[in-house]
């Protein structure tokens, strides 16, 4: 029996095009089963967001059907509402269906993360670790299965976008980015990386057309249902005008250091102009940087811009590092010595989640967490700054063609 | 022609205006950052400050850029300095929110440094002396610069006559200000500037003929300054731009850390100098980064009335920054080596 099991573990198993060893297959299966189990066990938790917002939206959709989308009761992008509408048609509990859909995307997202890690490192082991780590990241478990949030939807689309961009399938990648923008405004946090890719001749101007096209496709059914076009166009602007009761909503950024209860309206505009100015300076510097745009560099840019923008934009929520955490995991898998950063970022995010879900203030003040977050940003910024100066790595990349995105 | 190619070519295309040559992207950044800086000042209740102050802030950014161009010869670094200074949060806090005029002092001192750098020899040194003396006469918050000037004299960048002028101007203002302040019956020892008093307690003693903490702090600053000068005088500092900036940054922060009755505007000049310092020594980016947080923390406590984090945290951060700069300065002067030999 022992010999049989050991023999099986060393045998190769094929799943589609992928070939795995028996032990790898076993580990992945156990991880998946455990990840499913934990999600099933916590699915009945009802968060405030569900009882206050989602359930009332679902009720509206249930009573009025698709025509309900003509109303202005929702401030999410219409594609999320279509999902809710589809859920009302299902003969199962709406919350379970919604959480189930998001959890499915989590598994798909974990697979894409594994794919990106595989693409960047060519290491199956690292890809498998990335898959497992993403599924067991506390914020990932809490986000959908407990809190009934849907950050995985746009994160998954962005992951697909980057995956295809790394594969040099620019159009597919940009369609995914456009789709992500149609779902969530937070997609724009990392937008500057696309501008840098354009400057570096990796994408063309025409590819950016996917963003408005997907946005219009996203709002089109809601317009057909009867919601005025002007409202649909400005739905993100309306989102931005909400949550003005604090400059940082349990998010460890600069406002937790300088104060998040004053100049609530003034800092909205001032914060945006400040971020704009900072991005101009950073992008100016990056445009002149002598750097080979490798796959690692692309991932690093996504992480950097994700951290930088959220650190200065006002009214950030605790969930807004979800996307960056996913890419930080990929980066930590590429550069193992950055793994502590991934742990730190994961910890920082989970503090806000815990406060929301338990209604208890964290033991560590957010100001301290904001300094830790700043340290993470500085380390990532330094990696970006030193990237082209690392001669040894450049020489290595010169000899390793697979480390590049084909131009 | 391919539009992408054309636009990318345009970004890096060189243009010439008289003697000035630049790339399109540089001009684009200069224009866009100026626009963003203007917009950054619009959302506040009182609106944009009087145009003369806006102009002074713009001149400050421009003077800093020219100074960095002189120091490094790099147009991109100069442009970076210009861009950063235009959107500096402390500048917005002082000029737009508080309607302060700290930018004028910073502008004057940058001009003084520019004279020192551009006009080699005694004419530059005298211009530097006169402008700095005017600054010292204007406000006591520039008293720390006096220690820096003394270090410049020790290292033969200034002559004794020039130092006497500076000592006379700074000393007169210092004496007049503290004579009045010590008798004014202030209830606080620091006014939103995160220094030692935020750690040891900033409440002043009331109903006593003398406020001991303020007097001790005042004389502690003077005594430590003399010891510092004595220590730095044992070695020799090469007067490169980065060393000059380090001297003024350290001396200014050092004095402000112990002087009583200092307010949040004390940090403005040093916030600006820290940005210049970063452009010359990018490896020491933590100094300007932490200093900006400390300075803005002072301003925000001033206009919000409260601070999100205890001000003592910012005092500790400032202490660490000052300590770091002091350590670097001692390394520059080679005092450690001289000290070992002498002892």
Contacts between the chains, C-beta under 8 A, distances in Angstrom:
chain1	res1	chain2	res2	distance
A	198	B	4	7.5
A	199	B	8	6.6
A	199	B	11	7.1
A	201	B	4	7.6
A	201	B	8	7.0
A	204	B	4	4.8
A	205	B	3	6.0
A	205	B	4	5.3
A	205	B	7	7.1
A	255	B	308	7.9
A	256	B	308	6.5
A	257	B	293	6.3
A	257	B	297	7.1
A	257	B	308	6.4
A	257	B	309	6.0
A	258	B	293	7.7
A	258	B	296	5.7
A	258	B	297	6.3
A	258	B	300	4.8
A	258	B	308	6.4
A	259	B	300	5.2
A	259	B	304	5.4
A	259	B	306	7.3
A	259	B	307	6.8
A	259	B	308	4.1
A	260	B	308	6.5
A	261	B	304	7.9
A	261	B	308	7.8
A	262	B	300	7.4
A	262	B	303	7.6
A	262	B	304	4.3
A	263	B	44	7.6
A	263	B	304	7.9
A	265	B	43	7.4
A	266	B	43	4.6
A	266	B	44	5.1
A	266	B	45	7.1
A	267	B	43	7.8
A	268	B	43	7.4
A	269	B	39	7.5
A	269	B	42	7.2
A	269	B	43	3.8
A	270	B	40	5.7
A	270	B	43	5.0
A	270	B	44	7.3
A	270	B	92	7.1
A	273	B	36	5.2
A	273	B	37	8.0
A	273	B	39	4.8
A	273	B	40	4.1
A	273	B	43	8.0
A	273	B	87	7.6
A	274	B	40	6.1
A	274	B	87	5.9
A	274	B	89	7.0
A	276	B	36	5.1
A	277	B	33	5.8
A	277	B	36	4.4
A	277	B	37	6.7
A	277	B	40	6.8
A	277	B	83	7.0
A	277	B	86	7.4
A	277	B	87	3.8
A	278	B	87	7.2
A	280	B	29	5.9
A	280	B	32	5.6
A	280	B	33	5.6
A	280	B	36	6.7
A	280	B	83	7.0
A	281	B	29	7.4
A	281	B	33	7.2
A	281	B	80	6.4
A	281	B	83	5.0
A	281	B	84	6.6
A	284	B	25	6.6
A	284	B	26	8.0
A	284	B	29	4.7
A	284	B	79	7.7
A	284	B	80	7.7
A	284	B	83	7.6
A	285	B	76	8.0
A	285	B	80	7.2
A	287	B	11	7.0
A	287	B	25	6.1
A	288	B	25	7.9
A	288	B	76	6.6
A	365	B	309	7.2
A	367	B	308	6.0
A	367	B	309	4.0
A	367	B	313	7.3
A	378	B	285	8.0
A	378	B	286	7.7
A	378	B	289	7.5
